[in-house]
Amino acid sequence: MVSEIIVDVTSKEVSIAVMEDKILVEFQKETRNESYAVGDIYFGRVKKILPGLNAAFIDVGYKKEGFLHYQDLGANFNTQQKFLKKILSGDRKNTQFSKLSILPELPKDGKIADVLTAGEEVLVQIAKEPISTKGPRLTAELSFAGRYLVLIPFSDKISVSSKIKSNEERARLRQLIQSVKSKNFGVIVRTSSEGKRVAELDYELKTLQKRFDDNVFKVHKAKAPSLFYEETSRMVALLRDVLNPTFTHIYINNEDVYRNVRDYVSLISPEQKDIVVHYTGELPVFDHFAVTKQIKSSLARTVTFKYGAYLIIEHTEAMHVVDVNSGNRSGKNGNEPEEASYNVNLAAADELARQLRLRDMGGIIVVDFIDMADVANRQKLYEHMTSVMSNDRARHNILPLTKFGLMQITRQRVRPVLDIDTSETCPTCFGSGHARPSIMFTDTLEEKLDTLTNKLHVKSFILHVHPYVYAYVSKGLVSIMRRWRWKYSRNMKIIPDQSLGFLEYKFYDADKNEFEVNEKVEIK
């Protein structure tokens, strides 16, 4: 399997596509002004105690207060609060972390009202981003994630990933970490640490400990509520979790992001630094690698796959519902309907596993497969679904089919499901209901070019149009595009862009910043 990462950086957002054998399997978008990110740590204040829910609302400086349940306080919450209060008091001499004494753990069946009071200041970490009308889910058990290890301050426990099956390797890693970690730090050993040398793990452990040490005393100068520690960008977090020897290229269309990613890959995997490539082609990077087309075909409500069958994916407040339809496939003899249903269901399971990763669907997913009478086929389908989801990094649980042919899946949800509208506004009237003759479209474009070059005196720019329009204006020896260049600007470029509607267009300056062409240029 050959894996690639394609990164599209614009002034408003960063889009990341993960490809496996040229097929889109993961897609993430991160706006430049996102309020929350999983892993961010906030210095917050208890707003309200909810005894009935055994939880509290925490003010972290945003319109939606965070939700902190008693079970998410962590076993060593009292130790953490003791240390925090010492820092806030300004007594830095007596707040050496290594000399901190660990207090008894919180009882598992305790009450939050016995631990927290309204107005109290706490350090909390985002565990789940706000979803729908709910605020972020918080945890007070802080963690600092690396590629091989996760550092847990205020603890002394060492846990090894259950995915590492070898008892000898588990014992080696546990003994190794025990010998190098500092006091009052717990460690979770991730699956990717299997087989790694002492030097690599020791270096990352010291890096994570330094990250904690460099940030923890900043609380003394902070005022609740405020951001205390910001997790790495989604791009870096994705690389930290997925980068492995199967990746052959990471294409990035922004020079600054390219340099940052190359530096990060050089740090965590020096032998792979050359796979990071700065994309400088004229076509949009997602168009060049056929990502745009796959997004539009894969993220709609109806998704087709093999045999002419298709999935219908619906999202409700409580769960996701997926319906499997056989389409135009039908059996021709007595035994074939069962076999046909079985084959369609297997293919549907393959596509569903991809869709779960692609849309980052979480929570409860109910799948209505095509009915099968053979119990053995139902069991094989369950086993196949379990197998194809084994590569999914999100924690999940799959139940066998019910007697009604329904499969229930739960999948870890830490951020809202990716919801991309693949429909387009009417390319003729743009939703107004009144259409200008389409034959006049090139005249409209020419008016814009005349305004841009003769009134605003902009000579170097890029015009993005739909590929069909591009084909029309570039056809012939003396094409419309060539005549425009002669008449208006030799430095004008016209680029086909699959993300645009049929009669939609966009202007960009030389630095690829989009602007509107009115009497006054408006940079977006």
N, C-alpha and C positions, 0 to 999 in steps of 0.2 A: 504494500500500500504506500502510495506517495502522498504526502500531506503538504499543503501550502497555506500561508496566511496572507490575505490581501487586506490592506489598510487604506481607507479613503478618508483623508483629513480635509475638512472644510472649515470655514470661519465659525460655523455654529456647532458642529458636532464631529465626532470621530466614529466611523463605522468599521467594524472588523468582521471579516468573513474567513471562516476556516473551511478549506476544501480538502476532501479525501478522494484521490483519483478523479479530480476535476468536478466532483459532486459537492455542492454546498451542504455542510452538515451542522455548522454553527454560525450564528449571525448576532452580533451585538452592536448596539448604538449607545454612545455616551455623549450627551450634550455638554458643552463647555461650562454651563452654569448649573450643573446638577447640585441639588441641595444635600443629598445623602449618598453615601456609598458604603456598601458592606465592608466592615473592618475599621471605619472611622471611629475614633474615640472622642467622646464629648465630656466636658466638665459641666454636669447638669445639676438641677435642683429639684427635689421632690415636690411635686405640685399637689398631689392628692393621693391619699391611701384608700384602697378599695378592699376592705376586709372580706366582703362577700366573694371576690375573685381571688383573694390572697395575692394581690398585685398592687402596683402603684403607677401613676402617671408621672413621667419625668419631663421637665421643661429643658429642652436642649437648644432653645433659641429659634424654633421654627413654629409655623402656625399649627402643625399637628404635633401634639405631645407624644412622646415615646411611651411604650407599654413595657413595664418590667415586672415579670412574675417572680414569685418567691423562689421557684425552682431555678430561675436564671441568675440568682444572686451569686451562686458559686459557693462551694463548701467553705472557702477561706475568706468570705466577705468581711467578717469582723476584723481580720488581720489587715485587710486592704484599707478599711475605714480608719483603723488605728494609725496606719502609716500616713494616710491622707491628712488626717487632723494634725499630725506632727509637722508635716510640710507647711500646712496653712498657718500654723502658729509661728513659723519663721525659725524654729529651733533646728537648723540644718545640721548642727554638730551631732545631735543625738538621733539623726534620721539616716544613718548608714544602712543601706538595704541589707547588706550581708549580715548585720548584727541584729536584725529584726527578729523577734521571737514570734513563732507561729502560734496563734490562739486556737483553742478547740474549734472543730468544724461545726457549722450550723446543723441542727437536726433536720432530717429530710422532711419531717411532718410539721415543721414550725410555722409560725404566723408572721407575715411581713410586718404587721403592726408592732410586733415585739422587737423588730430590727431597725425599721426606718420610721422617721417622723416627718411631717410636712415641713418644708423649708430646709431640710438637711441637704448638704452638697455631696454629690457622688460622682464617681467616674464610671461611665457606661459606654458600651460599644454597640454599634449597629449590627444586629444579627440578621434582620430582614428589612429591606427597603419598604417605604409606605406602599400599600397595595389597596386600590380602590379608595374607600373612605377611611381606612385604618391608618394610623400613624406607624412609625417604624417600630419593629420589635427590638427590644434592647436586651443586653446581657451585661452583668457586672463582672463576669469572669473574663478578664482581659486576656487577649492573645495577640501575638505578633507572628505572622506567618512567613516562612521562608520556603525555598524550593524543596528542601529535604526535611525540615523540622518546623514545629510550631512551638513557640516559647510561651509558657504560662507563668507569669509572675505570681508571687504569694502562694507557692505550692512547692512540693518536693517530689511529686509523683512523676514517673516515667511510663508512658504508654506507647505501645508499638502497634502500628496498623495491622488490623486483622487480615488484610489482603496479603501480608507476608506470611506464607504458609510454613516455611522451613523453621523448625524449632531451633536449630543451630544458629541460623541467621538472626532470629529474634533475640536469642540470648546474647549473641555477639554485639548487636546494636544496643541492647539495654545496658550491658556492661560498659561499652564504649562511652555512651552518654553519661552514665553515672560517674565515670572517671574524669570527665572534662567539664561538666556543668558546675555553675556556681551555686552557692547555698540560696535557698528560697526561690529557686526557679524550677518549675516543672516543665517537662518536654513531651510533646507528642511526636513520635517518629513516623514520618509519612512513608507511603509505599515507595516513592521514588528514591528513598535512601538505601534501598536494598542493594547490597554489593558495593556501596561507596566506601572510599578510603577514609581513614581517621582524619587526615588533614582537611578533606573537604567538609566533613561534618563539623569538625572543631571550628573551622573558619566561619561557617554560617552561624553556628551557635554564638560565637563571640560577637558577630555582626548584629544579631538579634538582641543580645544582651546590651550592647552599646546603644542600640536604638531605644531601648527602654530607659537606660540611664540618662541619655541625652534629653529625653522628653519629660521624665517624671517630675523634675523640680520646676518645670515651667508653670505648674499649677499654682505655685505661690504668687505669681504675678497675674494670673488669669482671674476673670470674674465670671461667675456662673450666671447664665448659661453661655458656653462658648466652645468652639472646636479646639480640642486638646491635641489630637494627633490625626493626621490625614493619611489614609491608606494610599498605596500606590495606585496609579491610574488603572482602569480596566484593561488597557493594553498590556501593561506590565504584569498585572495579576493573571491574565490569560496565558502569557508566555511562561510565567512561573509554574502554572499548573499543567500545561499541555505540551511544552516543548520536549521533544524526544528525537532520537536519531532518524525517525521516518520523515521529518520535515526537511524539504529540499530548498524552499525559498520562502522569504518573508518580503513581500513587495509593499513599499510605502511611498505615497505620492507627495510627502511633505519632508523637506530637508531637515528641519529641526527634530521632528519625530523620528526620522530615520537615524539621526545621530544618537538620540537618546536610546532607541531600541538596540542599535548596534553596540553601544557601550554596555547596556544591560546584558545582552547575549554574550558579549566578551567576558563579562564578569561571571555569569552562571554556567556558561558552556563555551569556553574559548575556541574549541575546535569547530564550532558552528557559526562563528561570527561572520563568515563570508556568505552565509545564506541570506543575510539581510541586504536587500537591494533597493536603491532609490529609483522609483519609477518616474521617468521623465517623458513618457510618450504623450502625443497630442490627444489621443482618445482618453476619455475618463477611465480611470484605472479599473472600475467595476465593469465597464463595457468591454474593455480589452480582454479581461479574463472571464467573460460571460457570467458575471455574478448578477448583474441587473436582471437579466432574463430569468435566471433561476429564482431570484427573489420574487418576481412578479408571478411566476408559475407555481411557486411552492408555498407562498404565504397567503393565498386566497382562502375563502371559506371552503371551497371545493378543491380538492387536490387529486389529480389523476395519477395512476401508476400502471403497472403491467396488466395485460389482459383486457384493457378498456375499462377496468374497475376504477373506483374513486372513493375517497374519504370525504365526509362532511364533518367539519370541526366547528363546534359551537362552544362559546364561553358564557357561563352564567356566574352569578355572584358566588355560588357555593362550589362549583366544580366545572370541569371541562367534559364535554360529551362528544364522542366520536362515533359516527355511523359508517359502517363498511357496506358499500354497494357493489354488486357484481357488474353493473353496467350492461353491456350487450352480450356478455358471455353466457352461453346456455349449453346444457347437456343434450346429447343426441341419442343416448340409449339409457337403459335402466340403471347402470352403475355409474354413469358419468356425472350426474348432478352432485353426488357426494364428493367425488374426486375434484370436480370443478370448484365446489365451495371450499374444499380443503386448500387447493392451490391458491385461490384468491385470498383466503385468510392468511396464508403464509406470507404472500407478497404484501398484504396490508400490514402485517406485523413489522416487516422490514421498513416500510414507509413510515409507520407510526413511530418506531424507535428514532428514525431520523427527524421527524416532526417535533418530537418531544425535546430533542437537543436544539433543533433549529429555532423553535419559538420559545425555548426555555420555559415550557409549560410546567407548572407545579401544582401542589395541592392534590386534590382527588381527580382522577381521570377515569371515566367510565366508557368502555368501548363495546359497541354492539356489533359483534362479528356475525357473519352469515351462519345461519343454523346448520349444525352438522349432527347427524344421528349417531355416527360411530363414536363411541366413548374413547377409543384409542386415538382417533384423530383429534379429539378435543384435548387430550393429554399431550399429544405431540405439539399442538399449537401453543399450549402453555409453556412447554419446554423450549420451543423455538423463540417465543417472546422473551423468556428469561435469558436465552443465549444472546440475542441481538442487542439486548440492553446492558450486557455485561461491560461494555466499554463506556457507558454513561457515567460521567464523573459525579453527577448528583446522586445523593442517596435515594433509593427507591425500593418499593416493595410491590410485588405482583401476586395476585391471587388467582387460582384456577378459575375456569369459566363456570358460571352458575348454570343451573338447569335451563335458564332463559337465554343462554348464549352470551352473557355479559361478562366482561373481564374488568376487574377493578384494580387500578394502579394508584399508588401514592408516590409522589416524587417531591424531593426537597424543593421548597420555594423560598428564595431569598430576595427576589426582586420581581416587579410586575412582569407578566407574560408579554413577550414581544408582539406588539399589535401594529402591523403595517397595512395601511389601506392601499390595496393593489388596484382599486378602480380609479378611473380617470374622469375628470370633468369633460363634458361634451367638447370635443376638439373644434367644433364649429361655432357654437355660441358661448362656450365657457360658462354654462349654467344660467345664462340670462334669458334664454328662450328666443332671442333675436339674433339671427346670424347675418354677418357680413359675407358677401360672396367669397368663397374660398379662393377663387381665381385672383382675388385682390390681395391675397396674403403676401405675395412677393412685393407688391406695391407698398404694403404696410412696413415690411422690413426695410425697403429702400428709403422710406420716409425717416425711419429711425437712424439709418446710416447717414443720411444727409444732415439730420440734427446733430448727430455725434461728431461728424468730421467738420462740417462747415460752420455750425453755430457754437459748438462746445470745444472745437479744435482738438479733439482727441484722435490721434492718428494710429495708435497701437492698441489693439483690443482683440478679443476672441468672441465669436458669436456661436453659441450652441443651438442647434436645431434638431428636430426629429430626423432619424436616418432617411425616411422617405422624402422629406423636404430637401435634405442634403443631396440625395440622388437626383432630384429634379433640378436644383440650382447649379449642379456641377456637370450636368450632361452636355455633350456636344463639344466641338473644338473651341468655339467661342461661347462659352457657357455664361449664364447669368452671374455666377460667382466671379469669373474672370473679368467681366464688364464692370462689376462693382469695384473690384480691386483697381482697375484702371481709372475709374471715375472718382473714387473716394479715398482709398488708402491702400498702398502696397503692403502695409504692415498688418492688414486685416487677415484673420484666420477664421475659417468656418469649420466647426467640428460636429460630426453626428453624435447625438447623445440619446441613448435608449431610455433614459429615465424621464424624458420629456413627453408631453402629449403631442398629438399630431400637429397642431398649429401653435404650439408653445415654443418660446425662444427665451434665451438668457444671454446677457452680455457680461463679459468678464474683462478685467484689466490685465496687464502683463503679469501681475502677481497673483492672478486667479481669484481676485476678489470680485464678487458679483455686484453689479450696479444697475439702476434703472436709467433709461434714456428718456428724460423729460427735457424741459428747457434748462433744467439744472440736474447735473449728475448726482444721484443719491446712492452712496455706498451702503449696502445692506449689512 
